[in-house]
Amino acid sequence: MTEKVKIEKKPMLKFVDLGQEYPDKRGAELRAQDFKEISDRYNGDSAQDQSSRCSQCGVPYCSVHCPLHNHIPDWLKLTAEGRLREAYEMSAMTSTMPEICGRICPQDRLCEGNCVIEFSGHGAVTIGSVEKYITDSAWENGWVEPIEVGPSRGQSIGIIGAGPGGLSAAEYMRTAGYDVHIYDRYDRAGGLLTYGIPGFKLEKDVVMRRIERLSDAGIIFHQNFEVGKDATLEELRSKHDAILIATGVYKGREVKMPGVGLGGVEKALDYLTASNRKSFGDTVPDFDNGKLDAKGKDVVVIGGGDTAMDCVRTAIRQGAKSVKCLYRRDRDNMPGSQREVANAEDEGVEFIWLSGPKSFDGDVNVQTVNVAKMVLGAADASGRRAPEPDPSGDFSLNADMVIMALGFEPEELPTLFDAPELGVTRWGTVRVDHQNMMTNLDGVFAVGDIVRGASLVVWAIRDGRDVTEHMHNYLHHKATNAKNAA
């Protein structure tokens, strides 16, 4: 009884006596049989206990290193005190998709990786798992209210791309009273949230309920719509008072080496999209005929980022005979989440560090990957030690399928949009004025990976939030000038 009173009076700073505890994960063999999320969710007591470990430090490095600058210590304290609805409302103040970020953000590199008590050796607060618990509970209890649409301003915006950046901006602009139209090439909204990220990290009903909420608010989705084919950028500009380009980057990074054109050498996004479409029950010819199905195959995935981790873990679930991942640096220098690597290893993936492909052999389809061993030399421009070939260590691997997960680049803009006047950088990303996020075209803004290059979902959400202030200012001045001219 004495301990209970003590906790009620001082619910925080319990990290000394209470250890770090993540939600239980399903066993590796069991979870490898399906595409459901691998972790259970906290119950109320566990969420409160783990939240109470927060030290409430004066400089919250967790918030500083969160791209959204979420008020993390505040909603942890509210959760610890059992004030869960308030915790959700605090979380939703800075993020349009907190339960999605709680699932897919690399917390070990962002908020949790910069937790003060992690530095002291006590194990970080489990921020992502608490964030997921808060908002999932809010959905279940009806606390996620419909979007409150402001008085109509008589102006419309067109958003190109229904990924996290575009969806985030759409919500804020609709709340401000603008008519919002979203144009997207796919038959479902969500971008990489829907078709790029596997269900074991992000179940699709979690994304779909967000999209349904936007649709219920009167946001109009134009699916299967390709800008440059179904309408040029200039034609969309003539229909709307402002345009936002939020397409992301979808072109797989190309490599040139012997055998790259053989059958069975596939692009990561094609592979992941096919798998995710099957989870929706779609007919996918290239999966159904075995081309993009790893079942019974020796699979080699090339790359060390989160997309590579998605591919190896998807191949395990499809029943691959073996799954190996080649990465040219060592484990400490890989760009992907260490948690994802650990999950993949538990599920049966073999990582071959300090290795890279030299060529692919086979008649019509790939049969062998010829691999060069690597050593780490001096640091490159990124600060990581650059890999160099070690000729004495070459070897070969059997492979029926090779998945190239080497990152993404912008598609051929401005040609794709039939908009030669749109300014782009030498990397192919859209050039913007970073003071107002506007391109060189009046009233055309751009956010997310199409500006940054391949990055994190949370940065796209941040950009989608930030651009709304600039779009609103632009549209306000436009309306004022039109009124004065009349």
C-alpha positions in Angstrom: 0.0 0.0 0.0 2.9 2.4 0.8 4.4 1.8 -2.6 1.1 2.5 -4.4 0.8 5.9 -2.6 4.4 6.8 -3.6 3.7 6.0 -7.2 0.6 8.1 -7.3 2.4 11.1 -5.8 5.5 10.8 -8.0 4.7 8.8 -11.2 7.8 9.7 -13.2 11.6 9.1 -12.9 11.1 5.3 -12.3 13.9 4.3 -14.7 16.2 3.4 -11.8 13.9 0.8 -10.3 11.9 -0.2 -13.4 13.7 -1.8 -16.4 13.0 -1.2 -20.1 10.4 -3.6 -21.5 9.1 -3.6 -25.0 5.8 -5.3 -25.9 6.2 -9.0 -26.4 7.0 -10.2 -29.9 5.5 -13.3 -31.4 8.0 -16.1 -31.8 10.1 -15.9 -35.0 8.8 -19.2 -36.5 5.2 -18.2 -35.9 5.4 -14.6 -37.2 7.3 -15.7 -40.2 4.2 -17.5 -41.4 2.1 -14.4 -41.9 2.3 -10.6 -42.6 0.7 -9.5 -39.4 2.6 -7.1 -37.1 5.2 -9.0 -35.1 4.7 -7.2 -31.7 1.8 -7.3 -29.3 0.6 -4.0 -27.9 1.0 -2.8 -24.4 -1.8 -3.2 -22.0 -2.7 -0.1 -19.9 -0.6 -1.0 -16.9 2.5 -1.7 -19.0 2.1 1.5 -21.0 1.8 3.5 -17.8 4.8 1.8 -16.2 7.1 2.3 -19.2 6.0 5.9 -19.6 6.8 6.5 -16.0 10.5 5.7 -16.7 10.9 9.1 -18.4 13.2 11.4 -16.6 11.4 14.6 -17.7 14.8 16.1 -18.4 15.1 19.9 -18.8 16.4 19.6 -22.4 14.3 16.7 -24.0 16.7 15.3 -26.5 14.0 12.9 -27.6 11.9 15.9 -28.9 15.0 17.7 -30.3 15.9 14.6 -32.4 12.3 13.9 -33.5 11.8 15.6 -37.0 8.2 16.5 -35.8 9.5 17.8 -32.5 6.7 15.9 -30.8 6.0 16.8 -27.2 7.2 13.4 -26.1 7.9 14.0 -22.3 4.5 15.6 -22.0 2.5 12.8 -23.4 4.6 10.2 -21.6 3.7 11.9 -18.3 0.1 12.0 -19.2 0.1 8.3 -20.1 1.9 7.5 -16.8 -0.9 9.4 -14.9 -3.6 7.5 -16.8 -4.7 10.6 -18.7 -4.7 8.7 -22.0 -7.1 10.9 -24.0 -5.1 14.0 -23.1 -1.9 12.1 -24.1 -3.5 11.3 -27.5 -4.5 14.9 -28.0 -1.0 16.1 -27.1 0.5 13.6 -29.6 -1.9 14.7 -32.3 -1.0 18.3 -31.9 2.3 17.8 -33.9 1.6 14.7 -36.0 -1.1 13.7 -38.4 -0.1 10.0 -38.1 1.3 9.3 -34.7 0.3 5.6 -34.7 2.1 5.1 -38.0 5.2 6.9 -36.8 5.1 4.7 -33.7 5.3 1.7 -35.9 7.8 2.5 -38.6 10.0 5.4 -37.4 13.6 4.2 -36.7 13.3 5.2 -33.0 16.7 3.7 -32.3 18.2 6.4 -34.5 15.9 9.3 -33.5 14.0 9.8 -30.2 15.0 6.6 -28.3 18.5 6.7 -29.6 18.9 10.1 -28.0 17.1 9.4 -24.7 19.0 10.7 -21.7 18.5 7.6 -19.7 19.8 5.5 -22.6 23.1 7.4 -22.2 23.1 6.6 -18.5 22.9 2.9 -19.2 19.3 2.3 -18.0 17.8 1.7 -21.5 15.7 4.3 -23.4 12.1 4.9 -22.7 10.1 2.8 -25.2 8.7 5.9 -26.9 7.5 4.3 -30.2 5.6 1.5 -28.5 3.9 4.0 -26.2 3.0 6.3 -29.1 1.5 3.3 -30.9 -0.5 2.3 -27.8 -1.8 5.9 -27.2 -3.3 6.4 -30.7 -4.5 2.8 -31.2 -6.4 3.3 -27.9 -7.8 6.6 -29.2 -9.2 4.9 -32.3 -10.8 2.2 -30.3 -12.4 4.6 -27.9 -13.6 7.0 -30.5 -11.3 9.9 -29.5 -10.0 10.3 -33.1 -12.7 12.8 -34.2 -13.6 13.7 -37.7 -11.6 16.5 -39.3 -13.2 19.8 -38.5 -13.4 21.6 -41.8 -13.1 25.4 -41.6 -15.3 27.9 -43.4 -14.9 27.6 -47.2 -12.3 30.0 -48.6 -13.4 29.5 -52.2 -9.9 28.4 -53.2 -8.6 24.9 -54.1 -5.3 23.2 -54.0 -4.1 20.2 -56.0 -1.7 17.8 -54.4 0.3 15.4 -56.6 1.0 12.3 -54.6 -1.0 10.5 -51.9 2.0 9.5 -49.7 2.6 10.7 -46.2 3.7 14.3 -47.2 0.7 14.9 -49.4 -1.7 13.4 -46.9 -0.4 15.4 -44.1 -0.6 18.7 -46.0 -4.1 17.7 -47.2 -5.4 17.4 -43.7 -4.1 20.8 -42.5 -5.3 22.6 -45.7 -8.7 21.0 -45.4 -8.9 22.1 -41.8 -8.2 25.6 -42.9 -11.2 25.6 -45.3 -9.6 24.9 -48.7 -10.9 22.5 -51.2 -8.3 19.8 -51.6 -7.8 17.4 -54.6 -5.2 14.7 -54.4 -3.9 13.1 -57.7 -2.1 9.8 -57.4 -0.9 7.2 -59.9 -2.0 4.2 -57.8 -5.5 2.7 -57.2 -5.2 3.2 -53.4 -3.9 6.2 -51.5 -1.0 6.0 -49.1 2.1 5.8 -51.4 4.8 3.8 -49.8 2.7 3.4 -46.6 0.4 1.3 -48.6 2.5 -0.4 -51.3 6.1 -0.1 -50.1 6.1 -1.1 -46.4 5.1 -4.7 -45.5 2.2 -5.5 -43.3 4.5 -7.0 -40.6 5.7 -3.5 -39.9 2.5 -1.6 -40.8 -0.8 -3.4 -41.2 -2.8 -1.8 -44.0 -6.0 -1.1 -42.1 -4.0 1.3 -40.0 -3.3 3.3 -43.2 -6.7 2.9 -44.7 -8.5 4.3 -41.7 -6.4 7.5 -41.9 -7.3 7.8 -45.6 -11.0 7.2 -45.0 -10.9 10.0 -42.4 -9.5 12.4 -45.0 -12.1 11.3 -47.6 -14.9 11.8 -45.1 -13.7 15.4 -44.6 -14.4 16.1 -48.3 -10.8 15.6 -49.7 -11.2 14.3 -53.2 -8.9 11.6 -54.3 -8.2 11.1 -58.1 -6.7 7.6 -58.3 -4.9 6.0 -61.2 -4.1 9.5 -62.3 -0.7 10.2 -63.9 0.4 13.8 -64.2 2.0 14.2 -67.6 -0.3 11.6 -69.1 -3.8 12.3 -67.8 -3.1 16.1 -67.4 0.0 18.2 -67.6 1.3 20.1 -64.6 0.2 23.3 -66.4 -3.3 22.0 -66.8 -3.5 21.3 -63.1 -2.2 24.8 -62.3 -5.1 26.2 -64.3 -7.6 24.2 -62.3 -6.3 25.1 -58.8 -5.1 28.1 -56.9 -2.0 26.3 -55.7 -0.2 23.0 -56.4 1.9 20.8 -54.1 4.2 18.2 -55.5 4.6 15.4 -53.0 5.4 12.4 -55.2 8.3 10.9 -53.4 11.1 9.1 -55.2 10.2 5.7 -56.8 12.9 4.9 -59.3 15.2 2.2 -58.1 18.9 3.0 -58.2 20.4 1.4 -61.3 23.6 -0.6 -61.3 25.7 -1.7 -64.3 27.3 -5.1 -64.1 27.3 -8.3 -66.2 24.0 -10.2 -66.0 21.9 -7.5 -64.5 19.3 -8.0 -67.2 18.7 -11.7 -66.5 15.4 -13.0 -65.4 15.0 -13.1 -61.6 17.0 -9.9 -61.0 14.2 -7.7 -59.6 13.8 -4.2 -58.3 12.9 -3.9 -54.6 9.8 -1.7 -55.1 8.3 -4.0 -57.7 8.8 -6.9 -55.4 7.3 -5.2 -52.3 4.4 -3.7 -54.3 3.4 -7.1 -55.6 3.5 -8.6 -52.1 1.4 -5.8 -50.6 -1.1 -6.0 -53.4 -1.6 -9.7 -52.7 -2.3 -8.8 -49.1 -5.2 -6.7 -50.4 -6.4 -9.7 -52.4 -5.5 -8.2 -55.8 -4.7 -10.2 -58.8 -1.0 -9.7 -59.5 0.1 -11.6 -62.7 3.8 -11.3 -62.0 3.3 -12.8 -58.5 0.9 -15.4 -59.6 3.2 -16.7 -62.3 6.0 -16.9 -59.8 8.2 -14.0 -61.1 7.8 -11.9 -57.9 7.1 -14.8 -55.5 10.1 -16.0 -53.5 8.5 -19.3 -52.6 11.0 -22.2 -52.8 13.8 -20.0 -54.1 17.3 -19.1 -53.0 17.0 -15.4 -52.6 19.8 -12.9 -52.4 19.0 -9.3 -51.5 21.5 -6.6 -52.2 21.5 -3.5 -49.9 21.7 -2.5 -46.3 18.9 -0.1 -45.8 15.4 -0.5 -44.4 14.0 -1.4 -47.8 16.5 -4.3 -48.0 15.3 -5.4 -44.5 11.7 -5.3 -45.8 12.6 -7.5 -48.8 14.5 -10.2 -46.8 11.7 -10.5 -44.3 9.1 -10.6 -47.0 11.0 -13.4 -48.8 11.0 -15.4 -45.5 7.2 -15.1 -45.2 6.7 -16.2 -48.8 8.5 -19.4 -48.1 11.9 -18.9 -49.7 14.3 -21.8 -49.5 17.1 -19.5 -48.3 17.5 -15.7 -47.9 20.8 -14.0 -47.8 21.6 -10.3 -47.6 24.7 -8.8 -49.1 26.0 -5.4 -47.8 29.2 -3.8 -48.7 30.0 -2.4 -45.3 29.9 -4.0 -41.8 27.0 -4.1 -39.4 28.0 -1.0 -37.5 28.1 1.1 -40.7 24.8 0.0 -42.3 22.1 2.6 -42.8 19.1 0.4 -41.8 17.6 0.0 -38.4 19.6 -2.4 -36.1 16.2 -3.6 -34.7 15.2 -4.7 -38.2 18.4 -6.6 -38.7 17.9 -8.4 -35.4 14.3 -9.2 -36.4 15.5 -10.5 -39.7 18.2 -12.7 -38.2 15.7 -14.2 -35.7 13.5 -15.1 -38.7 16.3 -16.9 -40.5 18.0 -14.3 -42.8 21.7 -14.7 -43.2 23.7 -11.5 -43.5 27.0 -11.5 -45.4 28.7 -8.3 -44.4 31.5 -6.6 -46.3 30.4 -8.1 -49.6 29.0 -6.8 -52.9 28.0 -8.3 -56.2 30.4 -8.4 -59.2 28.2 -10.1 -61.7 25.2 -12.4 -62.2 25.4 -15.7 -64.2 22.7 -17.8 -65.8 21.3 -18.7 -69.2 17.9 -16.9 -69.2 17.3 -16.6 -65.5 19.9 -15.8 -62.8 21.5 -18.9 -61.2 24.6 -17.5 -59.5 25.7 -14.2 -57.9 29.5 -13.6 -58.1 30.5 -11.7 -55.0 33.5 -9.6 -54.1 34.6 -9.4 -50.5 35.2 -5.9 -49.3 37.3 -4.1 -46.7 36.7 -0.7 -45.1 39.0 2.1 -46.1 39.1 5.8 -45.3 35.8 7.6 -44.5 33.9 9.0 -47.4 31.8 12.2 -47.7 29.1 10.7 -45.5 31.5 10.1 -42.7 31.4 6.3 -43.0 34.4 4.3 -44.0 34.3 3.6 -47.7 34.3 -0.1 -48.9 37.1 -1.3 -51.1 37.3 -4.6 -53.0 39.4 -7.4 -51.4 40.3 -9.5 -54.5 41.5 -12.4 -52.4 38.0 -13.1 -51.0 35.7 -13.5 -54.0 33.1 -16.2 -53.9 29.8 -17.3 -55.5 26.2 -17.9 -54.2 23.4 -19.8 -55.7 20.4 -17.6 -56.5 17.0 -18.1 -58.2 16.0 -14.5 -57.3 18.1 -11.4 -56.7 16.4 -8.3 -55.3 18.2 -5.0 -55.8 17.5 -2.8 -52.8 20.1 0.0 -53.4 17.9 3.0 -52.7 15.7 5.3 -54.7 16.1 8.2 -57.0 13.8 10.8 -58.6 12.0 9.9 -61.8 12.7 12.0 -64.9 11.4 15.3 -63.8 10.4 17.6 -65.3 9.8 15.4 -68.4 7.5 13.1 -66.5 5.1 16.0 -65.8 5.4 17.5 -69.3 6.6 20.6 -67.5 10.0 21.6 -68.9 9.8 24.9 -67.0 10.0 23.2 -63.6 13.4 23.6 -62.0 15.3 20.6 -60.8 18.6 20.1 -59.1 21.5 18.2 -60.6 20.3 15.2 -58.6 16.9 15.3 -60.3 15.1 16.5 -57.2 12.7 19.4 -57.4 14.4 22.7 -56.6 12.6 24.9 -54.0 13.2 28.1 -52.2 13.7 26.7 -48.7 12.3 30.0 -47.2 8.8 29.2 -48.5 9.1 25.7 -50.0 7.9 27.0 -53.4 9.5 25.9 -56.7 10.5 28.3 -59.5 6.8 28.2 -60.7 4.4 30.6 -59.0 2.1 28.8 -56.6 3.7 25.4 -57.1 5.2 24.0 -53.9 7.1 20.7 -53.2 7.8 18.6 -50.2 9.2 15.3 -49.0 11.6 12.9 -50.8 11.1 14.7 -54.2 12.9 17.6 -52.6 15.1 15.9 -50.0 16.0 12.7 -51.9 15.1 9.3 -50.3 14.5 9.9 -46.6 12.2 8.9 -43.8 8.4 8.9 -43.6 8.5 11.2 -40.6 10.4 13.8 -42.6 7.7 13.8 -45.3 5.0 14.3 -42.6 7.1 17.2 -41.2 7.4 18.8 -44.6 3.7 18.3 -45.3 2.9 20.1 -42.0 5.4 22.9 -42.6 4.4 23.7 -46.1 0.8 24.5 -45.2 1.8 27.8 -43.5 3.5 28.9 -46.7 0.7 27.8 -49.0 -1.8 29.5 -46.8 0.1 32.8 -46.9 0.4 32.5 -50.7 -3.3 31.8 -51.1 -4.3 34.6 -48.7 -2.2 37.1 -50.7 -3.6 35.8 -53.9 -7.2 36.2 -52.7 -6.5 39.6 -51.3 -5.0 40.8 -54.6 -7.9 39.4 -56.6 -10.3 41.2 -54.3 -8.5 44.5 -54.6 -8.2 44.2 -58.4 -12.0 43.7 -58.6 
